[in-house]
């Protein structure tokens, strides 16, 4: 299978239909779920899909070593290439690596200003301007609204799609729209929100917010619990 055909058949095309065309440049999406549910693989699937389209991706890993994040990319891409019989997979993989940057912030080293500074360095010294930014592991419980608005400014200034991941807990309260804390207090400041949950068979993607649309459609995609590839439901 050619990469263009693989991209056209991706379950993310179904997900994009559910959110009326996708996240959109300058917008913020958030994926939430309990520890270990699959938030990082979900973001990696989003990233690989964009990389297959020749886009540039910055993956910001908070609290995860760079080596582990690279392993996610390599393993999920290998499964994707194998199951789709992707033609010239090694060359595709090399090109995708050139268009991807991974920044790891361990301990308490991450801040919005540090991200801005690193983005400036990437642009000035590497000519790298991401069209997709993934911030994996942001603690929304301790994030201030001003910080989220600063992330929105980054997305809009770069005209990039920006995805966040954050942890929810079994006892997390939900608001009248079914959005759990800590996302609920930012409901008006994010454009798309999804929750991952496991029913013993698959990790389902449940759409919580779809831009300003009052009626939220089913996402109709899930993560395969073995390969962590997205699949149609």
C-alpha positions in Angstrom: 0.0 0.0 0.0 1.3 3.5 -0.8 1.5 6.1 2.0 -1.2 8.3 0.4 -3.7 5.3 0.3 -2.7 4.4 3.9 -3.4 8.0 5.0 -6.8 8.1 3.1 -7.9 4.9 4.8 -6.8 5.9 8.3 -9.4 5.7 11.0 -8.5 9.3 11.8 -10.5 10.3 8.7 -13.5 8.9 10.5 -12.6 10.7 13.7 -12.2 13.9 11.7 -15.7 13.5 10.3 -17.0 13.2 13.9 -15.5 16.6 14.7 -16.6 18.2 11.5 -13.3 18.3 9.6 -10.7 17.9 12.3 -9.2 19.9 15.1 -8.1 22.8 12.9 -5.1 25.0 12.9 -4.8 27.4 15.8 -7.1 25.2 17.9 -6.5 23.1 21.1 -7.6 19.5 21.6 -7.3 17.5 24.8 -7.4 13.8 25.4 -7.9 12.5 28.9 -8.0 9.2 30.7 -6.7 7.3 33.6 -3.0 6.4 34.0 -1.8 3.9 31.4 -5.0 3.9 29.4 -3.3 4.9 26.1 -3.1 8.6 25.9 0.5 8.6 24.5 -0.3 6.0 21.8 -3.4 8.1 20.8 -1.2 11.2 20.4 1.5 9.1 18.5 -1.2 7.9 16.1 -2.2 11.5 15.5 1.4 12.4 14.9 2.1 9.5 12.6 -1.0 10.4 10.5 0.3 14.0 10.1 3.8 12.9 9.4 2.5 10.6 6.6 1.0 13.8 5.1 4.4 15.5 5.2 3.6 17.7 8.1 6.0 18.7 10.9 5.4 17.5 14.5 6.8 18.6 17.8 6.2 16.0 20.6 6.6 17.5 24.0 7.0 14.7 26.6 6.5 15.8 30.2 7.9 13.3 32.7 8.8 10.8 30.0 12.4 10.1 28.7 13.0 10.7 25.1 14.0 7.1 24.5 10.6 5.8 25.7 8.7 8.2 23.4 10.8 7.1 20.4 10.0 3.5 21.2 6.3 4.3 21.0 6.8 5.9 17.6 9.0 3.0 16.3 6.7 0.3 17.6 3.4 1.8 16.4 4.9 2.7 13.0 6.3 -0.9 12.6 2.8 -2.3 13.3 1.2 0.2 11.0 3.7 -0.6 8.2 3.3 -4.3 8.7 -0.5 -4.5 8.9 -0.9 -2.2 5.8 2.0 -3.7 3.8 3.3 -0.1 3.4 5.6 0.2 0.4 9.2 1.4 1.0 8.6 1.6 4.8 12.2 2.3 5.7 12.4 5.4 3.5 9.0 6.6 4.8 10.2 6.1 8.3 13.4 8.1 7.7 11.4 11.0 6.2 9.0 11.0 9.1 11.9 11.2 11.6 13.3 14.2 9.8 9.9 16.0 10.2 9.6 15.1 13.9 11.1 16.6 17.0 10.8 15.2 20.5 11.5 17.3 23.5 11.6 15.7 26.9 11.0 17.7 30.1 11.8 15.6 33.2 11.1 16.6 36.7 9.6 20.1 37.0 11.5 21.5 34.0 8.5 22.2 31.8 7.0 25.7 31.5 5.1 27.6 28.8 8.0 30.1 28.6 10.5 27.2 28.2 8.4 25.8 25.4 8.3 29.2 23.7 12.1 29.5 24.0 12.6 26.1 22.6 10.3 26.8 19.7 12.3 29.9 18.9 15.5 27.9 18.9 14.0 25.2 16.6 13.0 27.9 14.1 16.2 29.9 14.2 18.7 27.1 14.3 17.0 24.2 12.6 14.4 25.9 10.4 11.8 23.7 12.1 8.3 25.1 12.5 5.8 22.5 13.7 2.3 22.3 12.2 1.3 19.9 14.9 2.3 20.2 18.6 1.6 17.4 21.1 2.0 18.2 24.8 1.9 14.8 26.5 1.4 14.7 30.3 0.4 18.3 31.2 -1.1 18.4 34.7 -4.3 20.3 34.1 -5.1 20.1 37.8 -2.2 22.6 38.5 -2.5 24.5 35.2 -3.8 28.1 35.3 -6.2 29.5 32.7 -3.6 32.0 31.7 -1.2 29.2 30.8 -3.8 27.5 28.7 -4.5 30.8 26.9 -0.7 31.1 26.3 -0.8 27.7 24.6 -3.6 28.8 22.5 -1.6 31.9 21.4 1.3 29.6 20.5 -1.0 27.5 18.3 -2.5 30.5 16.6 0.8 32.2 16.1 2.2 29.1 14.4 -1.1 28.1 12.8 -0.6 24.7 14.4 -2.9 22.1 15.8 -2.2 21.6 19.4 -3.1 18.5 21.4 -2.8 18.0 25.1 -3.1 14.9 27.3 -3.9 14.8 30.9 -4.9 12.3 33.6 -8.4 11.9 35.0 -9.2 9.7 38.0 -11.9 7.2 38.8 -13.4 9.6 41.3 -13.2 12.7 39.0 -16.4 14.7 39.0 -18.1 15.5 35.7 -20.1 18.6 34.7 -23.6 18.7 33.1 -22.0 18.0 29.7 -20.2 14.9 31.0 -16.8 16.5 30.9 -14.6 15.3 33.8 -12.4 17.4 36.0 -9.8 18.7 35.5 -10.9 19.4 31.9 -14.3 20.7 32.9 -12.9 24.0 34.2 -11.3 24.6 30.8 -14.3 23.5 28.7 -14.7 26.9 27.1 -11.0 27.2 26.4 -10.5 24.0 24.4 -12.0 23.2 21.0 -12.1 19.4 21.1 -12.1 17.0 24.1 -12.0 13.2 24.1 -11.9 10.6 26.9 -10.3 7.2 26.6 -11.8 4.3 28.4 -11.3 0.5 28.4 -14.1 -2.0 28.4 -11.9 -5.1 28.4 -11.9 -5.4 24.6 -10.6 -2.1 23.3 -9.7 1.4 24.4 -12.6 3.4 23.2 -12.4 7.1 22.1 -15.4 9.0 23.5 -16.0 12.5 22.1 -16.8 15.0 24.9 -16.7 18.3 23.0 -16.8 19.1 19.3 -15.9 22.7 18.8 -19.1 24.8 19.4 -21.5 22.1 18.1 -24.2 21.4 20.7 -24.7 17.8 19.5 -21.7 15.6 19.9 -21.4 12.7 17.6 -19.8 9.3 18.4 -16.1 9.2 17.6 -16.4 5.7 16.1 -12.7 4.9 16.6 -10.8 2.9 19.3 -7.3 1.8 20.1 -6.4 -1.8 19.6 -5.2 -2.9 23.1 -2.5 -5.1 21.6 -0.9 -2.9 18.9 -2.3 0.5 20.1 -3.2 1.3 16.5 -6.4 3.2 15.9 -9.2 1.2 14.4 -12.8 1.8 13.2 -15.6 0.7 15.5 
